[in-house]
Amino acid sequence: MRGGRRVDGGEEEHYFEANSPRRHSTARGASLREARDGSIVIPQTGLGMCDKFTIPRRHRTVGVAGTDMILYANIFPTSGPAAWAALCFMLDDGRPVVAAVNFDPRRVAATNGYVRIAAHELGHALGFSVDFFVMLHMISEVLNVRGSSKVSVISTPKAKAMARQYHNCPTLEGIELEDEGGPATALSHWKKRSMRDELMTSDVGVGLYSALTLAAFEDMGFYLANYSAAEMLWWGNNSGCGLLEKKCLTDGISEYPDLFCNQFSRAGYKLCTYNRLSLGRCKLKRHEEALPEEYRYFADPRVGGDDLYMSRCPYVKKYSNAGCTNGDPSVMLGSIVGPNSRCVKGQELQFDDKYIGDVCVDTRCSDGTLSVRFLRDDAWHECQEGETVTPPSGPWRGSIVCPQYADVCTAFPNISSHPIPVVDPPLADDPTSAEDAEEDEGETPRKRPRRL
């Protein structure tokens, strides 16, 4: 994507259908008051969504000392998303300082996945939203991309440099923002098609906290990023410029077959997900009407993916019970399930005289050499990239294609679906509870970058 055009204004959109963030200014009505010791005093009114939350009385009188950010949390059933966040106030320099977050109790779960949802909402509370991007002049427009008249990108220096490094594309103008969805989604998330499984896409999914998001936060000017804590994002890594500048498929063929698929689902026929951690099916269907021109990838204009946030690009969606490391072997014919199991592509692969598509095999990685083991076979077979390996006779027919060593010999975060440890909240009379902890003396907040 070349030739960016700066966007400094335009119609404001909000991540949530709520009051827009209020600046720390008397010109906007109610304002935050800072006590002489630097404590933040919460006003009686004018807090937008925060007014609907229970705010301790002392927060409105004495104030909160030694804090960078005040976040009010609640659990209340909603008809929309599982969780949402809303910014209530900023300081004069624009830094978010008061926000609210709500979780639907019917959907709260003690899992890694829900922790990622909570982290996603905290990202919005810290300023990851179109309001902030526009206010801080972070957005540029790039014209004529993948058949679209324009796309919006975060084009600030660190974000642009990180995007170029991540994608191995020296001409990128920035990190693309989501252009689909309503005002609660568009321009307040990364484009899922370009950064699937990243924490700040519209569909959290795996929710990896990547260096690209850290770079965007650092470019806001309020935070310092700890890049050593970033998680590796695999979708589109080292893809080159083509993934971002060209359509995902042309006449049904993709330059990135590990990312995009072109097969309608068949009974019993399973495919590898892009990260080789699961089996799934190609999310491809025939729509009732022709797709928009920029989303047409097949001869039939009605054929395309069913995910709008993927620009209708078809991809392999994992089955919930078919993970290579933690799936149900009874629904994964021919697959081995275990901590070192990964998915490999099959060629006319059959098990017990049934075509199975792709398969999970046990893997062993040593000094750059990958070896694989098949179900009902105790032998290890060396597997060189691009070569085929034929399983032993017996239940097997066909072969597998050996993947790149790095694709299966790299540790992935959160590949287990086991619940995370849960710590009970403090009791109301516990001195560490919110009401009593505010008595503690703290360092006076300084208007300096905060470390993420």
KOLNUKE-183379 format. One record per residue (C-alpha): residue number from 1; residue in one letter; chain; x, y, z. Coordinates in Angstrom, 3 decimals. Example, Ala and Ser with C-alpha at 12.3 -4.5 7.8 and 13.67 -1.06 7.14 Angstrom:
BEGIN
1;A;A;12.300;-4.500;7.800;
2;S;A;13.670;-1.060;7.140;
//
This chain:
BEGIN
1;M;A;0.000;0.000;0.000;
2;R;A;1.685;3.157;-1.197;
3;G;A;0.955;6.881;-1.192;
4;G;A;-0.798;7.652;2.091;
5;R;A;-2.976;10.733;2.606;
6;R;A;-3.276;12.159;6.115;
7;V;A;-6.709;12.315;7.736;
8;D;A;-6.973;15.019;10.402;
9;G;A;-10.703;15.209;10.902;
10;G;A;-13.983;13.960;9.609;
11;E;A;-17.054;12.494;11.237;
12;E;A;-16.307;10.949;14.613;
13;E;A;-17.246;7.342;15.238;
14;H;A;-17.263;5.559;18.553;
15;Y;A;-16.426;2.040;19.493;
16;F;A;-19.514;1.842;21.666;
17;E;A;-22.917;3.403;21.248;
18;A;A;-22.244;5.623;24.250;
19;N;A;-21.202;9.127;25.129;
20;S;A;-17.982;10.167;23.487;
21;P;A;-14.881;10.713;25.645;
22;R;A;-14.861;14.029;27.469;
23;R;A;-11.708;16.077;27.667;
24;H;A;-10.388;17.335;30.999;
25;S;A;-11.676;20.828;30.299;
26;T;A;-14.316;23.118;31.773;
27;A;A;-15.284;24.028;28.217;
28;R;A;-16.897;20.580;27.909;
29;G;A;-19.029;20.889;31.069;
30;A;A;-18.033;18.758;34.055;
31;S;A;-14.300;18.422;34.491;
32;L;A;-11.853;16.400;36.496;
33;R;A;-10.281;18.160;39.419;
34;E;A;-6.760;17.377;40.573;
35;A;A;-6.059;17.969;44.260;
36;R;A;-2.841;19.635;45.352;
37;D;A;-1.247;16.244;46.016;
38;G;A;-2.063;15.133;42.482;
39;S;A;-5.082;13.013;43.421;
40;I;A;-7.779;12.681;40.766;
41;V;A;-11.166;13.857;42.020;
42;I;A;-14.137;12.437;40.137;
43;P;A;-16.921;14.969;39.348;
44;Q;A;-20.507;14.387;40.438;
45;T;A;-21.928;14.374;36.904;
46;G;A;-20.921;14.392;33.278;
47;L;A;-19.093;11.049;33.248;
48;G;A;-20.992;9.497;30.390;
49;M;A;-21.155;5.728;30.830;
50;C;A;-19.175;5.961;34.074;
51;D;A;-22.163;7.700;35.675;
52;K;A;-23.990;4.372;35.473;
53;F;A;-21.338;2.630;37.576;
54;T;A;-20.960;2.576;41.355;
55;I;A;-18.273;5.100;42.213;
56;P;A;-16.962;5.191;45.814;
57;R;A;-17.915;8.424;47.587;
58;R;A;-14.307;9.210;48.449;
59;H;A;-13.418;9.225;44.747;
60;R;A;-15.705;12.267;44.398;
61;T;A;-14.467;14.081;47.494;
62;V;A;-10.910;13.230;48.549;
63;G;A;-9.973;11.716;45.165;
64;V;A;-7.699;8.850;44.119;
65;A;A;-3.976;9.284;44.714;
66;G;A;-0.995;7.616;43.070;
67;T;A;-2.858;6.320;40.031;
68;D;A;-2.288;6.317;36.283;
69;M;A;-5.755;5.127;35.307;
70;I;A;-9.079;4.682;37.090;
71;L;A;-11.185;1.840;35.712;
72;Y;A;-14.686;1.098;37.001;
73;A;A;-15.893;-2.451;36.315;
74;N;A;-19.343;-4.026;36.410;
75;I;A;-21.117;-7.218;35.463;
76;F;A;-24.478;-6.646;33.821;
77;P;A;-26.288;-8.680;31.154;
78;T;A;-26.211;-7.193;27.671;
79;S;A;-27.872;-8.028;24.386;
80;G;A;-24.701;-7.219;22.464;
81;P;A;-21.060;-8.149;22.965;
82;A;A;-19.747;-10.263;25.826;
83;A;A;-17.914;-7.211;27.159;
84;W;A;-17.522;-3.540;26.366;
85;A;A;-15.497;-0.561;27.533;
86;A;A;-16.036;3.180;27.368;
87;L;A;-13.687;6.056;28.075;
88;C;A;-15.119;8.729;30.373;
89;F;A;-12.417;11.368;30.788;
90;M;A;-9.003;12.396;29.518;
91;L;A;-6.398;14.718;30.968;
92;D;A;-5.533;17.976;29.220;
93;D;A;-2.766;16.242;27.267;
94;G;A;-5.287;13.711;25.966;
95;R;A;-4.206;10.758;28.093;
96;P;A;-7.112;8.479;29.135;
97;V;A;-7.580;8.600;32.887;
98;V;A;-11.115;7.375;33.718;
99;A;A;-12.922;4.528;31.959;
100;A;A;-15.579;1.886;32.530;
101;V;A;-15.802;-1.747;31.492;
102;N;A;-18.767;-4.123;31.640;
103;F;A;-18.848;-7.916;31.393;
104;D;A;-21.947;-9.957;30.653;
105;P;A;-22.041;-12.434;33.583;
106;R;A;-23.781;-15.045;31.450;
107;R;A;-20.716;-15.287;29.253;
108;V;A;-17.893;-14.852;31.741;
109;A;A;-15.668;-17.937;31.809;
110;A;A;-12.451;-18.754;33.643;
111;T;A;-10.538;-19.420;30.442;
112;N;A;-7.585;-17.942;28.632;
113;G;A;-9.952;-16.883;25.882;
114;Y;A;-12.032;-14.694;28.162;
115;V;A;-8.906;-13.149;29.649;
116;R;A;-8.069;-12.074;26.090;
117;I;A;-11.524;-10.530;25.713;
118;A;A;-10.959;-8.548;28.916;
119;A;A;-7.533;-7.426;27.674;
120;H;A;-9.120;-6.341;24.377;
121;E;A;-11.584;-4.110;26.225;
122;L;A;-8.822;-2.645;28.379;
123;G;A;-7.067;-1.769;25.133;
124;H;A;-10.054;0.345;24.163;
125;A;A;-10.113;1.947;27.614;
126;L;A;-6.462;2.942;27.149;
127;G;A;-7.265;4.734;23.916;
128;F;A;-7.415;2.190;21.097;
129;S;A;-10.372;3.771;19.302;
130;V;A;-11.111;5.955;16.326;
131;D;A;-11.736;8.972;18.576;
132;F;A;-8.169;8.870;19.790;
133;F;A;-6.681;7.986;16.435;
134;V;A;-8.326;11.026;14.841;
135;M;A;-7.538;13.345;17.758;
136;L;A;-3.864;12.342;17.641;
137;H;A;-3.661;12.506;13.815;
138;M;A;-2.672;8.840;13.570;
139;I;A;-4.781;7.849;10.542;
140;S;A;-3.890;8.122;6.851;
141;E;A;-5.819;6.977;3.812;
142;V;A;-4.241;4.789;1.120;
143;L;A;-5.955;4.761;-2.274;
144;N;A;-6.784;1.881;-4.636;
145;V;A;-6.025;-1.164;-2.492;
146;R;A;-7.320;-4.624;-3.457;
147;G;A;-10.101;-3.124;-5.547;
148;S;A;-11.269;-0.735;-2.817;
149;S;A;-11.173;3.002;-3.421;
150;K;A;-9.291;3.551;-0.164;
151;V;A;-8.313;1.965;3.134;
152;S;A;-7.414;3.618;6.444;
153;V;A;-4.153;2.851;8.213;
154;I;A;-2.341;3.854;11.394;
155;S;A;0.650;5.577;9.812;
156;T;A;2.570;6.855;12.837;
157;P;A;6.347;6.225;12.826;
158;K;A;6.697;3.226;15.163;
159;A;A;3.546;1.528;13.870;
160;K;A;4.618;1.957;10.253;
161;A;A;8.131;0.667;10.940;
162;M;A;6.773;-2.338;12.851;
163;A;A;4.300;-3.166;10.071;
164;R;A;7.034;-3.046;7.432;
165;Q;A;9.243;-5.304;9.518;
166;Y;A;6.483;-7.758;10.421;
167;H;A;5.139;-8.183;6.894;
168;N;A;8.559;-7.798;5.231;
169;C;A;7.119;-5.051;3.036;
170;P;A;9.270;-1.897;2.839;
171;T;A;6.581;0.194;1.120;
172;L;A;3.744;-0.229;3.636;
173;E;A;2.178;3.043;4.728;
174;G;A;0.975;1.644;8.055;
175;I;A;-1.246;-0.893;9.805;
176;E;A;-4.643;-1.309;8.193;
177;L;A;-7.789;-0.575;10.199;
178;E;A;-11.082;-2.433;9.931;
179;D;A;-13.449;-0.842;7.402;
180;E;A;-16.462;-3.092;7.924;
181;G;A;-19.067;-3.110;10.672;
182;G;A;-20.943;-0.281;12.297;
183;P;A;-19.671;2.636;14.372;
184;A;A;-18.820;0.217;17.195;
185;T;A;-16.333;-1.613;15.002;
186;A;A;-15.032;0.278;11.977;
187;L;A;-11.724;2.130;12.430;
188;S;A;-11.476;1.087;16.092;
189;H;A;-9.891;-2.297;15.332;
190;W;A;-7.155;-3.759;13.189;
191;K;A;-8.236;-5.296;9.890;
192;K;A;-8.818;-8.981;10.618;
193;R;A;-7.880;-9.980;7.063;
194;S;A;-4.377;-8.585;7.616;
195;M;A;-3.890;-9.463;11.304;
196;R;A;-6.095;-12.413;12.137;
197;D;A;-5.826;-13.570;15.787;
198;E;A;-4.367;-10.228;16.952;
199;L;A;-5.735;-8.868;20.221;
200;M;A;-7.228;-5.681;18.753;
201;T;A;-9.096;-7.100;15.760;
202;S;A;-12.890;-6.995;15.867;
203;D;A;-13.047;-10.756;16.491;
204;V;A;-10.694;-11.394;19.412;
205;G;A;-10.286;-15.142;18.867;
206;V;A;-6.822;-16.139;20.053;
207;G;A;-6.093;-12.526;20.972;
208;L;A;-2.308;-12.301;20.622;
209;Y;A;-0.780;-9.139;22.103;
210;S;A;1.595;-8.311;19.283;
211;A;A;4.345;-5.750;18.823;
212;L;A;2.159;-3.978;16.250;
213;T;A;-0.409;-3.040;18.881;
214;L;A;2.358;-2.048;21.293;
215;A;A;3.852;0.229;18.636;
216;A;A;0.497;1.946;18.088;
217;F;A;0.110;2.565;21.812;
218;E;A;3.618;3.979;22.044;
219;D;A;2.926;6.336;19.131;
220;M;A;0.070;7.861;21.148;
221;G;A;2.714;9.529;23.281;
222;F;A;1.334;8.417;26.648;
223;Y;A;2.919;4.999;27.010;
224;L;A;6.237;3.168;26.778;
225;A;A;5.996;-0.310;25.280;
226;N;A;7.719;-3.352;26.718;
227;Y;A;8.357;-5.163;23.442;
228;S;A;9.941;-8.123;25.210;
229;A;A;6.426;-9.026;26.421;
230;A;A;4.935;-9.029;22.896;
231;E;A;3.542;-12.306;21.601;
232;M;A;4.410;-13.640;18.181;
233;L;A;1.698;-13.131;15.584;
234;W;A;1.868;-15.661;12.763;
235;W;A;-0.868;-14.633;10.358;
236;G;A;0.818;-12.777;7.493;
237;N;A;4.229;-12.732;9.134;
238;N;A;6.957;-12.225;6.519;
239;S;A;4.281;-12.362;3.817;
240;G;A;5.676;-9.604;1.640;
241;C;A;3.568;-6.789;0.212;
242;G;A;1.316;-9.054;-1.844;
243;L;A;-0.862;-10.183;1.044;
244;L;A;-1.877;-6.593;1.761;
245;E;A;-1.940;-5.175;-1.766;
246;K;A;-3.512;-8.010;-3.768;
247;K;A;-6.755;-9.922;-3.476;
248;C;A;-6.593;-13.089;-1.381;
249;L;A;-7.521;-15.236;-4.390;
250;T;A;-7.651;-14.643;-8.133;
251;D;A;-9.815;-17.016;-10.177;
252;G;A;-9.992;-19.254;-7.122;
253;I;A;-6.209;-19.524;-6.652;
254;S;A;-4.262;-17.949;-3.781;
255;E;A;-0.610;-17.002;-3.517;
256;Y;A;-1.012;-17.796;0.188;
257;P;A;-2.576;-21.289;0.326;
258;D;A;-1.704;-21.703;4.008;
259;L;A;-3.870;-18.676;4.823;
260;F;A;-6.743;-18.941;2.353;
261;C;A;-8.678;-21.931;1.018;
262;N;A;-10.859;-22.640;-2.004;
263;Q;A;-12.678;-25.902;-1.256;
264;F;A;-16.284;-26.420;-0.289;
265;S;A;-16.703;-28.642;2.753;
266;R;A;-16.994;-32.390;2.226;
267;A;A;-18.190;-34.936;4.764;
268;G;A;-15.272;-36.370;6.732;
269;Y;A;-12.758;-34.182;4.883;
270;K;A;-10.823;-31.877;7.201;
271;L;A;-8.209;-29.203;6.534;
272;C;A;-5.343;-27.700;8.525;
273;T;A;-5.771;-24.287;10.083;
274;Y;A;-3.070;-21.789;9.134;
275;N;A;-1.154;-22.288;12.402;
276;R;A;-1.297;-26.105;12.082;
277;L;A;-2.793;-26.447;15.546;
278;S;A;-6.233;-27.713;14.521;
279;L;A;-8.359;-29.352;11.891;
280;G;A;-11.245;-27.423;10.428;
281;R;A;-13.247;-26.658;7.320;
282;C;A;-13.036;-24.037;4.616;
283;K;A;-15.457;-21.208;5.330;
284;L;A;-16.662;-20.937;1.745;
285;K;A;-20.219;-20.692;0.528;
286;R;A;-22.424;-19.550;-2.316;
287;H;A;-24.197;-16.343;-1.316;
288;E;A;-27.700;-15.481;-2.473;
289;E;A;-26.499;-12.390;-4.321;
290;A;A;-23.321;-11.380;-6.106;
291;L;A;-20.613;-10.062;-3.800;
292;P;A;-19.200;-6.555;-4.212;
293;E;A;-16.524;-6.380;-6.885;
294;E;A;-13.680;-5.978;-4.380;
295;Y;A;-14.780;-9.223;-2.655;
296;R;A;-15.015;-11.410;-5.753;
297;Y;A;-12.391;-14.141;-5.944;
298;F;A;-14.060;-16.839;-8.072;
299;A;A;-15.659;-17.093;-11.508;
300;D;A;-19.053;-17.268;-9.796;
301;P;A;-19.537;-13.794;-8.243;
302;R;A;-21.720;-15.279;-5.505;
303;V;A;-18.997;-17.577;-4.156;
304;G;A;-16.887;-16.327;-1.275;
305;G;A;-16.143;-16.588;2.399;
306;D;A;-18.818;-16.001;5.008;
307;D;A;-16.780;-13.688;7.255;
308;L;A;-17.315;-10.019;6.423;
309;Y;A;-14.332;-8.970;8.560;
310;M;A;-12.116;-11.188;6.414;
311;S;A;-13.285;-9.293;3.300;
312;R;A;-15.120;-12.495;2.321;
313;C;A;-11.750;-14.259;1.933;
314;P;A;-12.321;-17.980;2.605;
315;Y;A;-10.141;-19.474;5.320;
316;V;A;-10.041;-22.656;7.382;
317;K;A;-12.072;-22.285;10.561;
318;K;A;-11.107;-24.750;13.261;
319;Y;A;-13.562;-27.231;14.733;
320;S;A;-13.943;-26.689;18.467;
321;N;A;-13.211;-30.338;19.215;
322;A;A;-10.480;-30.981;16.634;
323;G;A;-7.380;-29.375;18.095;
324;C;A;-4.203;-31.331;17.459;
325;T;A;-3.089;-30.817;21.061;
326;N;A;-6.412;-31.153;22.884;
327;G;A;-9.094;-32.445;20.508;
328;D;A;-11.389;-35.451;20.587;
329;P;A;-9.689;-38.326;18.725;
330;S;A;-13.062;-39.936;18.024;
331;V;A;-13.895;-37.149;15.552;
332;M;A;-10.357;-36.859;14.126;
333;L;A;-9.967;-39.994;12.044;
334;G;A;-6.296;-40.951;11.650;
335;S;A;-4.990;-38.145;13.869;
336;I;A;-2.750;-38.252;16.926;
337;V;A;-3.764;-35.889;19.716;
338;G;A;-1.020;-34.736;22.054;
339;P;A;1.180;-31.821;23.147;
340;N;A;3.535;-32.140;20.168;
341;S;A;0.922;-32.931;17.561;
342;R;A;0.620;-30.612;14.556;
343;C;A;-1.428;-30.649;11.361;
344;V;A;0.082;-31.544;7.979;
345;K;A;-1.408;-31.465;4.501;
346;G;A;-2.533;-34.733;2.972;
347;Q;A;-2.365;-35.904;-0.640;
348;E;A;-5.142;-38.358;-1.416;
349;L;A;-4.753;-39.362;2.207;
350;Q;A;-6.934;-42.215;3.460;
351;F;A;-7.283;-43.925;6.805;
352;D;A;-9.297;-47.144;7.096;
353;D;A;-10.345;-46.664;3.456;
354;K;A;-11.828;-43.223;4.092;
355;Y;A;-10.516;-39.974;2.625;
356;I;A;-9.654;-37.675;5.513;
357;G;A;-7.990;-34.639;3.900;
358;D;A;-5.322;-33.369;6.319;
359;V;A;-4.196;-34.987;9.561;
360;C;A;-2.562;-34.308;12.933;
361;V;A;0.710;-36.184;13.401;
362;D;A;3.132;-36.405;16.293;
363;T;A;6.202;-34.255;15.697;
364;R;A;9.793;-34.309;16.915;
365;C;A;12.095;-31.347;16.301;
366;S;A;15.866;-31.598;16.606;
367;D;A;18.613;-29.324;15.222;
368;G;A;16.527;-28.132;12.296;
369;T;A;15.222;-31.583;11.361;
370;L;A;11.553;-32.469;11.635;
371;S;A;10.381;-36.045;12.137;
372;V;A;6.760;-37.199;12.194;
373;R;A;4.922;-40.218;13.526;
374;F;A;1.551;-41.519;12.346;
375;L;A;-1.299;-43.112;14.242;
376;R;A;-0.796;-46.880;14.615;
377;D;A;2.859;-46.538;13.666;
378;D;A;5.718;-46.515;16.187;
379;A;A;8.371;-45.411;13.687;
380;W;A;9.594;-41.824;13.208;
381;H;A;9.924;-40.550;9.634;
382;E;A;12.228;-37.685;8.677;
383;C;A;10.206;-34.938;6.976;
384;Q;A;12.085;-32.423;4.801;
385;E;A;10.222;-29.296;3.698;
386;G;A;8.245;-29.794;0.489;
387;E;A;8.881;-33.527;0.275;
388;T;A;6.194;-36.159;0.700;
389;V;A;6.123;-38.949;3.238;
390;T;A;4.042;-42.061;2.699;
391;P;A;2.706;-43.660;5.871;
392;P;A;3.264;-47.397;6.323;
393;S;A;0.715;-49.738;4.832;
394;G;A;-2.086;-51.087;6.928;
395;P;A;-4.801;-48.492;7.529;
396;W;A;-3.000;-45.831;5.462;
397;R;A;-3.119;-44.824;1.803;
398;G;A;-1.730;-41.681;0.165;
399;S;A;0.896;-39.330;1.621;
400;I;A;1.536;-36.094;3.492;
401;V;A;3.431;-32.974;2.416;
402;C;A;6.199;-31.942;4.812;
403;P;A;5.811;-28.372;6.163;
404;Q;A;8.469;-25.813;6.950;
405;Y;A;10.388;-26.630;10.091;
406;A;A;9.427;-23.329;11.752;
407;D;A;5.723;-23.901;11.067;
408;V;A;5.529;-26.867;13.440;
409;C;A;8.616;-26.520;15.628;
410;T;A;7.740;-23.214;17.272;
411;A;A;6.059;-22.868;20.655;
412;F;A;2.630;-21.236;20.485;
413;P;A;0.995;-19.436;23.409;
414;N;A;-2.287;-20.623;24.855;
415;I;A;-2.739;-23.731;22.757;
416;S;A;-4.528;-25.354;25.679;
417;S;A;-8.177;-24.664;26.406;
418;H;A;-7.866;-25.568;30.082;
419;P;A;-9.233;-22.915;32.446;
420;I;A;-6.771;-20.491;33.957;
421;P;A;-6.383;-20.204;37.743;
422;V;A;-9.009;-17.956;39.287;
423;V;A;-8.370;-15.846;42.383;
424;D;A;-11.366;-14.939;44.540;
425;P;A;-11.915;-11.177;44.915;
426;P;A;-11.264;-9.605;48.352;
427;L;A;-14.142;-9.444;50.813;
428;A;A;-15.780;-6.102;51.517;
429;D;A;-14.039;-5.771;54.885;
430;D;A;-10.646;-6.800;53.534;
431;P;A;-8.157;-3.899;53.828;
432;T;A;-7.114;-4.526;50.229;
433;S;A;-10.601;-3.938;48.856;
434;A;A;-11.237;-0.872;46.701;
435;E;A;-13.120;1.114;49.330;
436;D;A;-10.374;0.869;51.962;
437;A;A;-7.288;0.714;49.768;
438;E;A;-7.875;4.294;48.687;
439;E;A;-6.639;5.392;52.118;
440;D;A;-3.153;4.201;51.202;
441;E;A;-0.573;6.811;50.359;
442;G;A;0.698;6.539;46.813;
443;E;A;3.106;8.239;44.495;
444;T;A;1.699;11.388;42.996;
445;P;A;0.846;10.656;39.357;
446;R;A;3.145;12.293;36.863;
447;K;A;2.320;13.095;33.279;
448;R;A;4.970;10.822;31.833;
449;P;A;4.773;7.828;29.495;
450;R;A;3.246;4.742;31.090;
451;R;A;4.785;1.355;30.402;
452;L;A;2.563;-1.181;28.699;
//
